[in-house]
């Protein structure tokens, strides 16, 4: 493998600087505060420089951040589960998912609420999204049409949003996860 040239390293550093500045601003003030002017000021370049690595502008920047988020969320869920199965796997994924959403609110928002020009639940869904969804499907041990996984994901997403908004009692989080795991435990007898 060849070493990157000095020019390539500078380009990579500039690209990463743009992503870091966007993520930092979004974490601090929300995605509405992320503008090309702010990003250019933050990295010390003119606005047109931003369009070199990101021809799609802010939407493309959010998309890259979102896809990095999907990869990280998948890694966290898979790592949390480890060799656990059944209810323990469901609980582990729920904790990993909710912790990720709480720790990275701007990334999570880019993943699931901002327009990032990607398809979910489609034949054309990108591998990063599929991998994350499959981590959830594996936890609930679904082999069917993935409706059960969609409901599990919807519950996790709803819990993350309600937690972030301060609408759920923090001290009851483990009880909510336990209730969720009881419902989605693949080893529980079906009713």
Protein Blocks (a to p, Z undefined) as FASTA:
>chain_A
ZZddfklmmmmmmmmmmmmmmmmmmmmnojklpcfklmmmmnopafklmmmmmmnlmmlm
mmmmmmmmmmmmmmmmmmmnmmaghjllmmmmmmmmmmmmmmmmmlmmmmmmpcehiaeh
ifklcfklmmmmmmmmmmnopabeolmmmmmmmmmmmmmmmmmnopacfklmmmmmmmmm
mmmomkbccZZ
